[in-house]
């Protein structure tokens, strides 16, 4: 996030696929869509650890961390991320997550509730358009001032 008194034109996002997940296509599409919307993107690629997300967010003064997971273990891979962000001094960073986040056929409302309880600001099901997520990011940043 920008330091007090420091203005910047474009929001900054750290993006990646968490854990042992190697699904890269959606990640690339999302990075492309974010850049086309005028957002600065640090794309960490696939198989990204929580520590890598946090280090990149600190280094780039990111406004948001966008976590993707398609292999169903996102719930396990994302546990504790909000707390680790707080420990690193970036507790206010927006946390977004999307994809096939749990194993099995769990109603999305239950999945969303679980991830919100873990401190995620936005939770997206598979098939969410990048434009919808970009619009949410802009609204969330505007609400924060």
C-alpha positions in Angstrom: 0.0 0.0 0.0 1.2 3.5 -0.6 2.8 5.3 2.3 1.0 8.2 3.8 1.3 11.3 1.6 2.7 9.2 -1.3 0.4 9.3 -4.4 0.5 6.8 -7.1 -1.6 6.4 -10.2 -2.1 2.7 -10.5 -3.0 0.1 -7.9 -0.4 -2.7 -7.3 -1.3 -6.3 -7.1 0.8 -9.4 -6.3 -0.7 -12.4 -8.1 0.1 -16.1 -8.1 -1.0 -19.7 -7.8 -0.5 -20.9 -4.2 1.0 -24.2 -2.9 1.8 -27.1 -5.2 -0.7 -26.0 -7.8 0.7 -25.7 -11.3 -2.3 -24.3 -13.2 -0.9 -21.4 -15.1 -3.5 -20.5 -17.8 -6.0 -18.7 -15.6 -3.2 -16.9 -13.8 -1.9 -15.5 -17.1 -5.3 -14.4 -18.2 -5.9 -12.6 -14.9 -2.5 -10.9 -15.1 -3.2 -9.8 -18.7 -6.7 -8.5 -17.7 -5.3 -6.6 -14.7 -2.6 -5.0 -16.8 -5.1 -4.0 -19.4 -7.1 -2.3 -16.7 -4.1 -0.2 -15.7 -3.1 -2.1 -12.7 0.5 -2.9 -11.9 1.0 -6.6 -11.5 3.8 -8.6 -9.9 3.0 -12.1 -11.2 4.8 -14.7 -9.2 3.6 -17.6 -11.3 2.8 -21.1 -10.0 3.7 -23.0 -6.9 4.0 -19.9 -4.7 4.4 -20.1 -1.0 2.7 -17.7 1.5 6.1 -16.3 2.3 6.7 -15.5 -1.3 3.4 -13.7 -1.6 4.1 -11.6 1.5 7.7 -10.8 0.5 6.6 -9.6 -2.9 3.7 -7.5 -1.4 6.1 -5.9 1.1 8.7 -5.2 -1.6 6.2 -3.7 -4.1 4.0 -1.9 -1.5 1.1 -3.9 -3.0 -2.5 -2.8 -2.4 -3.7 -6.4 -2.8 -2.6 -10.0 -2.9 -4.5 -12.2 -5.4 -4.3 -15.9 -4.7 -5.4 -18.5 -7.2 -5.8 -22.2 -6.7 -7.4 -24.8 -8.9 -6.3 -28.1 -7.5 -8.7 -28.1 -4.5 -6.2 -27.5 -1.7 -6.6 -23.8 -1.4 -8.2 -24.0 1.9 -5.2 -25.7 3.4 -2.6 -23.6 1.5 -4.3 -20.3 2.5 -4.6 -20.9 6.3 -2.9 -18.3 8.3 -2.1 -15.9 5.4 -3.9 -12.9 7.0 -2.0 -13.4 10.2 1.3 -13.7 8.4 0.5 -10.5 6.6 -0.2 -8.7 9.9 3.1 -10.0 11.3 4.9 -8.7 8.3 3.4 -5.2 8.8 0.9 -5.4 5.8 -2.2 -6.4 7.7 -4.4 -4.0 5.7 -3.4 -5.5 2.3 -6.5 -6.7 0.5 -6.6 -10.5 0.1 -8.5 -11.9 -2.8 -8.8 -15.7 -3.6 -10.4 -17.6 -6.4 -10.7 -20.9 -8.2 -11.5 -24.5 -7.2 -10.6 -23.8 -3.5 -11.8 -27.0 -1.8 -12.0 -30.7 -2.6 -15.5 -32.0 -3.3 -18.8 -30.5 -4.1 -19.2 -27.8 -1.4 -21.7 -25.1 -1.9 -19.9 -21.9 -2.8 -21.6 -20.0 0.0 -19.9 -22.3 2.5 -16.5 -21.9 0.7 -16.9 -18.2 0.8 -17.7 -18.2 4.5 -14.6 -20.3 5.3 -12.3 -18.0 3.4 -13.8 -14.8 4.8 -13.3 -16.3 8.3 -9.6 -16.7 7.3 -9.4 -13.0 6.6 -9.9 -12.9 2.8 -11.7 -9.8 1.6 -13.1 -11.3 -1.6 -13.6 -15.0 -2.6 -14.4 -16.0 -6.2 -15.8 -19.2 -7.6 -14.4 -20.7 -10.8 -15.6 -18.9 -13.9 -15.6 -15.4 -12.4 -14.8 -12.8 -15.0 -11.6 -10.8 -14.5 -13.5 -7.7 -15.1 -15.8 -8.4 -12.1 -12.7 -8.8 -9.8 -11.1 -5.7 -11.2 -14.3 -3.7 -10.5 -14.3 -5.1 -6.9 -10.7 -4.1 -6.4 -11.4 -0.5 -7.5 -14.4 -0.3 -5.2 -12.5 -1.7 -2.3 -9.6 0.6 -2.8 -11.9 3.6 -3.1 -13.7 2.6 0.1 -10.3 2.6 1.9 -9.5 6.1 0.6 
